[in-house]
Amino acid sequence: MNDFKLKIVLAALTGVVFSFIFILLAFVLPSKKAIIIEKKAKNKLEHISKSLRDK
């Protein structure tokens, strides 16, 4: 195998390996935090309970 073909094969293999790594990272790492929707407290007791949980 001459030098040029070897370089082409190695470049293709490194491209596949790096693509595979970045695809795996895209699935493993979350893109952003989950959105948590909190409902508003209806009465005083729920408001006090929420304030105690947040501490």
Stockholm file with secondary structure:
# STOCKHOLM 1.0

chainA/1-55         MNDFKLKIVLAALTGVVFSFIFILLAFVLPSKKAIIIEKKAKNKLEHISKSLRDK
#=GR chainA/1-55 SS CCHHHHHHHHHHHHHHHHHHHHHHHHHHSCSSCCCCCCCCCCSHHHHHHHHHHTC
#=GC SS_cons        CCHHHHHHHHHHHHHHHHHHHHHHHHHHSCSSCCCCCCCCCCSHHHHHHHHHHTC
//
